[in-house]
Amino acid sequence: MVNITLQVTTPYLTYAEYARASGLPYNTVKKMVYEGRLPTRPKNDPRSKPLINVQALVIEAAELRLADQKALIEDANQVS
């Protein structure tokens, strides 16, 4: 069994905050959101700043890691 423990200190970041934290240029972050490659929090007010959904990114990363580990285990079992 695999246990993954992650702590998210900030569930949402502005584009500028995410760009700074990830090291990506601000315009790249905007493009990734536009292309659907970064999840965002739905806006309740059209005047509010759009926010990157960091929680969704963490969950996606954990699910991908778990899938990779399951595939490795299956491959190892087939070799045995």
Legacy VTK file of the C-alpha trace (Angstrom):
# vtk DataFile Version 3.0
C-alpha trace
ASCII
DATASET POLYDATA
POINTS 80 float
0.000 0.000 0.000
1.215 3.477 -0.841
0.563 6.459 1.425
0.958 9.973 0.118
0.760 12.903 2.504
0.709 16.411 1.082
0.065 19.698 2.802
-1.384 22.577 0.825
-0.776 25.848 2.615
-2.677 27.939 0.077
-5.510 26.305 -1.879
-5.692 29.096 -4.476
-3.113 31.428 -6.025
-3.433 34.399 -8.342
-1.749 34.076 -11.737
1.129 36.268 -10.507
1.573 34.240 -7.314
1.498 30.971 -9.255
3.996 32.320 -11.791
6.335 33.358 -8.994
5.969 30.027 -7.131
6.377 27.851 -10.230
9.046 29.935 -11.954
6.910 30.181 -15.089
6.473 33.487 -16.886
3.162 35.227 -16.142
2.051 35.043 -19.795
2.770 31.307 -19.863
0.498 30.839 -16.842
-2.268 32.797 -18.589
-1.818 30.683 -21.730
-1.920 27.434 -19.739
-5.176 28.510 -18.082
-6.652 29.479 -21.459
-5.646 26.066 -22.888
-7.186 24.281 -19.896
-3.857 22.948 -18.604
-4.224 24.705 -15.236
-7.426 24.430 -13.196
-9.012 27.594 -11.907
-11.557 28.421 -9.244
-14.875 29.588 -10.675
-15.385 33.323 -10.170
-18.496 34.484 -8.332
-17.890 38.111 -9.237
-16.654 39.135 -12.702
-14.487 41.807 -11.054
-12.577 39.336 -8.883
-9.143 38.063 -9.878
-9.022 34.603 -11.430
-7.338 32.040 -9.171
-5.333 28.884 -9.906
-6.788 25.890 -8.033
-3.664 24.500 -6.320
-5.684 21.835 -4.497
-6.799 20.350 -7.820
-3.178 20.290 -9.023
-2.041 18.470 -5.883
-4.817 15.890 -6.215
-3.976 15.361 -9.892
-0.285 14.900 -9.067
-1.079 12.365 -6.331
-3.398 10.403 -8.638
-0.761 10.320 -11.389
1.898 9.174 -8.916
-0.372 6.413 -7.632
-1.152 5.264 -11.186
2.577 5.164 -11.993
3.297 3.086 -8.903
0.470 0.653 -9.704
1.848 0.230 -13.235
5.328 -0.496 -11.859
3.911 -3.113 -9.474
1.947 -4.754 -12.290
5.040 -4.833 -14.509
7.098 -6.361 -11.707
4.440 -9.041 -11.123
4.399 -9.950 -14.820
8.182 -10.396 -14.852
8.107 -12.720 -11.795
LINES 1 81
80 0 1 2 3 4 5 6 7 8 9 10 11 12 13 14 15 16 17 18 19 20 21 22 23 24 25 26 27 28 29 30 31 32 33 34 35 36 37 38 39 40 41 42 43 44 45 46 47 48 49 50 51 52 53 54 55 56 57 58 59 60 61 62 63 64 65 66 67 68 69 70 71 72 73 74 75 76 77 78 79
